[in-house]
Amino acid sequence: MQNWLVILCLILGVFAFIVAVAAVMGFVIIKKGKKAKARFISEDSEKIASALPGKDCGSCGFPTCAAYAEHLASTLSFPSACPELEKEAKEKIDATVSARRALLLSGDVKRDRYYPD
């Protein structure tokens, strides 16, 4: 009876070890992926924010132009909510968003690598 119990404990111990290693590896992979997504969104949002008027008026529904830029970058949306946006700035933002969309649609990269769910 004791041999059976020892073998069962060994099997459960090995299984627990494998699960723990898999959990740690999954956590590391998820953490790296979130950093990569944040980096690419940050680059696009900085380009977009530089084109926005910077008045932080809130007319777009966001408290600041930076928050609106982050939204545009993370959702790949085209700007339409900013009443202060000039034509040249809108074209610059459209170009940034269109370039990212074209890259994603080309199949060279996966959407989930660059943008959050």
Buried (B, 14 or more C-beta within 10 A) or exposed (E): EEEEEEEEEEEEEEEEEEEEEEEEEEEEEEEEEEEEBEEBBEBBBBBBBBBBEEEBBEEBEBEBBBBBBBBBBBEBEEBEEBEEBEEEBBEBBEEBBEEBEEEBEEEEEEBEEBBEE
